[in-house]
Amino acid sequence: MVAAVGDHIAEVRKIVSDTFRLDPALVETTAPLEELGIDSKGRIRLLAALEVHYGVTFDLDKRDRLTDIGAVAGVLAEALRDQRADE
């Protein structure tokens, strides 16, 4: 069974906190990534961290969809679903 977007939010918050050395309490699910100091280069860095952690591959065009933690979890859920479909 494929996990839903909500199942990845806590993990994504932790990865964002660890990758960008942010206080986890400041990483709100709906806070824009720009407010957390994550710019377009940071979104690429975030995709790379998720690729390493989950063993999935993202197209760089997905970086524009990374607007907040919820959106990141959604992109991750899609990538995991696509990976399972390819197996």
N, C-alpha and C positions, 0 to 999 in steps of 0.2 A: 504494500500500500504506500502511496506517495504522500509525504507530509504536506500539510497545508501551509500557506504563507505564515499564519500565526504561530506555527510550530517553530519557525526559524527566527522570529524576532529577537528572542533573548540571546540566541547565539550570534546573530548579526550585531546586536548592541555590544556584546563582549568583544567581538573581532574589531569593531570600530574603536572601542575604548582602548584595546591593546595596540592596534596598529598606529593610532594617532596620539597615544598617550593622553587620553582624556579621562576625566573623572566619570565613571559609569553613571553616576547620579545626574550628570549633565546631558547624557545621551538619551534624549526623549524620542519616542517612536515617531512622532510627527514633526519634530524640529527639522527645518531644512538643513541639509548637509553644509551649506554655505555658512550658516550660523555656528556650526561646529568647527569652522575653519577648513573645511574640505572643499577645495576647488576642483577644476576639471582634471588636473594632474593627480590630485588626491583621489578622485573617483577611479582613475586608472589603477592607482596603488591599491585601492580597496578591492577592485575586481581581481587583481593579482593575489591578494591575501585570501580572498574567497576561493580562488582556483586552487591554491595550495592546500587550504584547509579541507575542502570538499572533493578535490580531485575532478573538478569539472572545468570546462572551457567556456569562456564568454566571448562574444563578438564585441569589439570595442564600440560598436554603435549602440550597445546597451548602456554605455556610461551616461548618456543623456537622460535615461529613465531613472537614474539614481538621484532622486530628489530628497528622500528622507529614509529613515530606517525601514519603514513599512514597504516602500518601493524597492529597496534593496532586497528585502526578504522575498518580495514577489518575483524579482528577476532571478534570485537564487532558486526559488521553488520551480520556476519554469526550466532552468538549466538542469536541475536534478531530474525533473520529469522527462525532458528531452534525452538525457543521458540514459535513463532506464529504458526508454522506448527504442534507443539504438542498440541496446544490449541483446 
